[in-house]
Structures are given as C-alpha cells and as structure tokens.
Amino acid sequence: MLPQLIPLPFILLLLLSEFFSCNVIDGQVRINLNGKWTIQAEGSNVSYPATVPGGVYMALYNKHVIDDPYAGFNDVAYRNIGKKNWNFTKKFTVTESVVASKNIVLVCLGIDTVAQIYINGFHVRNTSNMFVRYVTDVKKYVVVGTNTITVAFTSPVTAANKANDKLPYTVPPNCPNPKQNGECHINLLRKMQASFSWDWGPAFPTLSIWRDIYLEYFNTTVIRDITTKTYKGNDDWYLEVVVFFDNRARVPVKGKLSIHMSELKVMLTSNIDLTKDSDELKTVIKIPKA
C-alpha cells in the first residue's frame, strides 16, 4: 500500500531537554527581518518604503508612484519596472549575546527570484529559485549593534534572456502569444510562470521577498524539517516520523523529543543521541484503534 501523508498541524514536537534546546535568548531564537524595508532601482537615487513579505509593484502602488497595475493596459505601461534591477535594504540590531551564539544563520523562505544577498557589504548568498528555502551561515558577517542586509535583485526579464542566450538549443515556447503582451523565456527560470503573462492574466515580472526572512541563532541544533507517512501492518496502522536536524556544528547532541497527537491522545517521547555525523531521527508510532 502506498504511504499516506498526514498534515503537519496534526503533530506537535517539543524539545524537552536543556542539553538539546536551542540557545534561547529573551525567550526567542530568531530575529525577525520582516516588516519595514526600503527599495531602490539600480542607478536611481530615489528610494521607497516597502513591506516584507512583499514586492516592488505593491510598494510602488502603496506610495502612489503607480496606479492600479491591473487597470486598463497598465501591465504594459509599467513593464519597465520588471526590467530594472532593484535593491531591498533593511537595518537591524543584534545584541552581544546573539553574536556570542555558536551558530547564526539567515533563513529566507521565499526570494523571487534571481538575487544576491549581502550582509554589511559582504556577499553571503545567490538565489535563483523562488520556491525553495535558503539557509545560509552568516555568523562571521553579523556584528554587535546595527547591521544592514541588502537583497540585490536582477531583473527576471534580463535573467531569462541571459539564460536563453547561453543555450546552444531552443527550449520552446520561446515567447507567449503576442496578444498577451508578455515576456519571453520564463520556462528557464524557477519562478511563477504566470508572472510573464498567461492566457488568463497580464505580465508582472515580480521581484520580491515573498515569504518570511529571519536570522536564527543557536548553540547546538534545531529542527529543520519533518516528514511523515502512514502505512498498514498486518492488523494495525503505523505512523513513521522522520525529524531532520540542523547540526551544522557537527557535535554530539543528547536530548528528548516528544511527539504529541492530540486527536488520538498519543504522546511518545524518544531519547535523542545525535552523533557528529547524524542529522536525522526516525521513530514509528502505532496508531491506536478507535
């Protein structure tokens, strides 16, 4: 029988051991970088406030720089926005206790799409896929006090054309129907394909930080991913849970992991003993009969 997926809200995982817990400072292990940013087109000396998660079009619309992009033929009138490179910039404060943490990583849940990320002027990461999470070690770039993060976006229109120019062959379709007033070669980018137009919608070649972005700091390890599947034995059903840890320090870690399934009144606690070369734990739970 094929495995079945169980939605993650059905499972609650708690870290119980202080030896395993993250470095908790002031009750949190994250510095949230959402909220107020500024955006600026490359080569321009004019900047605009922006809100993250969010993108260039919405920021310009909120500041009344552009009208409703969906009105009339504004998709064509505002096409130059998506053909420019844009920089997103934010200042944030880091305390001495955070800098003292053994691990500081930048977590970007959604960058749309082609960009270079800088912290305090140092290049830390390139991005090229709006659908993946990027986790980057930035320990050596973060300082006590005021820090600056910049996400320098390359125009997706430019990036798509450059990708096409590098190919010795054609990847069809090259361009959308001319009546759509779209852009070409979106199929060469890991980006929402409809952003270059579709038969049901206009082209808005977006540049955005479209999901949460934050710094994460810890001394030992953190849970990075969870997968689940159910399967049937002879007479019973079982739930397999695999927990993936970010043990970037590659040190042995001991602790306890609790899995709580409230609807089935199941509570399982497992001992954790990660070696320097292990980063996952698999446990199997027998699902009680109703």
N, C-alpha and C positions, 0 to 999 in steps of 0.2 A: 504494500500500500504506500502511496506517495505521502511524504511528510506534509503536515498541515501547519500553517502559520498561526501563531497566537499573537494578538496585538499586544505591544509592549505595555500599555497602561494597565494590563491585567496583572503585571508583575511589578513588585516593589522590591528593590535591592537596597539593603542598608549595610554600611560598613560599621562593624561593632568594635573592632579592636583599635586601641590608640596606636598600636605599633604599625597598623596598616593605614590609618587615616591620613588624609591629605594634610598639608600644613595649613591649618585654619588660623587665619588672622582676622580679628574683628568679626568673626562669625562667617567669613566668606573666603573663597579661594579663587575668585575671579575679579578682574577689573573690567567692568562693562564699558565698551567703547561705542555702544550705540548712542543715539541722540544727536547733539549738535556737531556738525562738521561745516567746513566751507568747501566750495568747489570753484575751480578756475580753469578756463580754457587755456591750453598751451599757447604761449605767445601773447596772452592778454594780461593786463594789469588790473582787471576788474574781477573781484571775487563775489560770490553769493552764498548766503547761508543755505545749508541743506540738512535734511534729517535722515539718519541711517537707522534702520533699513530704508533705503530709498535710492532714487536715481536722478540723473541730470534733468530729464524732462519735467519731473514733478517739482524739483527745486526751482527751476526757472518759472514754471507756472505759478507756484506759490508766491513768488516775488513779483508777479505780474510782468515779467520780462517777455513772456509769450502768452498768447491767448489759449483757449482750449485746443489742445492738439488734435482732438477728434472732430472739430468743427470744420465744415467745408473741405477745402483742399489744404488744410494746414499741415497735413502729413508731408506734402511736397514743399510747402513754404518753409517748414522747419527742418528740412532734411540736412541742412548744413550742420546742425547740432550733432548729429550722429557721425559726421565726417571729421569732426575735430577730436583731438586728444584732450582729455580732461584729468585734472588732479583733484583728488579728495584729500583734505588735510584736517587733522584734529590734534589738539594738545591735550595731554592727560598727565596726572600726577601719580607718582609712585613713591611709596614710603621706604624708609631704610629697611624695615622688617621684611617687606616684599622682596627687595633686591637681595636680601640675605638668603632667600629660598634657594634650594639646590636646583630647582627647575623653574624656568619661566618660559611659557610657550604662547605664541599668538595663534588663536583659533579663528578661522574665517569659515563660516558655514555656507556662504554664498557670495562669490565675486563674479560679476557679469561684465566682461569675460576675460579679455586679454589685458593683463596689468603687471606692473612691477610694484612691489611693496617696499617701502623704506621706513626705518625707524631711526630717528635722529640723524638722518642723512645716509645711513648705511643700508645698502641693498640686502634684503633678507629673503625675498621670495619672488618668483614669477608665477603667474596664474594663467591658465588657458582653458578652463573648464568651469562653467557656471554651476554645474550640477554636483560637484564634489566638495568635500570639506578639506581645507588645508590646515595642517597643524605644523607650526614652524618654531624651532628653538630660537629664542631671541634673548636668552639670558645675558649674553655678553654685550648686547646693544642697549639694554634698559639701564637708566641711571636714576639715582635718587633725585626727586624733585620733578621739574617739568620735562616732559618728553613730547616728541612730535612724531606722529605716524602719517605717512603720505601713501596713498594708493594712486599710482600714476597709470591711468587707463590709455591704451591705444585704441583709436577709432576701430570699431569692429568692421566697418566697411573697408578700411585700409588693411586690416589684418587678413580679411578674407581674400582680398585681391592679391596680397603678397603670397598667401598660401597657394593660391592658384598659379601664380607666376613661377613658383618653384617646381611645379609638377611637370613631368615630361608627357603627360597624357591628360585627357579631359575627363572630369567627373561630372556627368550630367545629373540634373539640369544645371546649366551654367547660370541662367538668369530666369526670373519669373516672367510670366506673361507681361508684356509692356503696359497693358491696361491697369496692372496693379501698382504701377509706379514704385516698384520695389528695387532692392539691391541684389547684387549677384554673389554667388559662391558661398551662401550661408551654410551649405552642406559640408564645408571644410572647417567649420567652427563647432566646438562643443557648446552651443548656445541655443536658446529657444529659437527654433526655425522660423516661427511666425513673426519674429521681430524684424525680418527683412521683407515682410509682406506675405500675404496668403490670399487665396481667392475670396476669403470672407473678411479680411481685415487689412488695414493700412500698414505701411512700414514705419517702425520706430526703432532704429538701431540703438538699443539701450546701452548705457554704461552705468552700472550701479553696484552698490554693496546691498544686495537684496535680501540678505539674511543676517543674523546676529554676528557680531565680531567682538572678541574679548581677549584679554590676557588671562592666562590660567597659571597659577603658581602652586608648587607643591614640593615636598621633600622626598617622598617615597614613590608612590604610584597613584594613578587614578583610573577609574573605569572609562574606557574609550568607546567600546561598542558592546552590544548584547545581541545574540541571535537565539531564536527559539524554534523548536519543531516538535510536533506530537507524532507518536507512532503507536501502533497497536501490537501488543504481545499476544500471547495465547488467549488470555481471557481479560486482560487489563490494558488500559491506555497509560502511556508514559509521556512525560514532558522532558525534553532534553534542553538544557540551558547552557550556552557557552558564553562566558564573560571574557572579554578581551581587555587587557590592562596596558596602560602606557607606562612601561617600566624602563624609561629611557636612561636612567642612571645605571641600569644593569646590576642591581644589587639584590641580594636575597630579601624577601619580604614575607612576613608572617602576619596572620590576622584571621578574622572570621567574616564570613559572608552569609547574610540572611536573605532568603527568598520567601516573600510573603504573597500568597494568592488568597486574597480576602474572600472572594466569591465562593471558593471551595474550602475555605477555612484550613488552608495548608500553610505551614510555616516550617521551613527547612533551614538549618544552619550548618554550614560547611567550614571546616578549617582550611585556611589558605597557606600554602607554603611555596611561594614562587622562588625559583632559583634565578640566578643572574641571566640564564638563557631561556627562561619561560615567560610567556606573556598572556597565557590564557588558562581558564579553568572550566572544565566541563562537569556538570552534575545532572543526574537523572532523577526525576520525581515521579513516583507512582500516583496517578490521579485517582482519588477515591471515587467509588461508585455512588451515584445519587441515592 
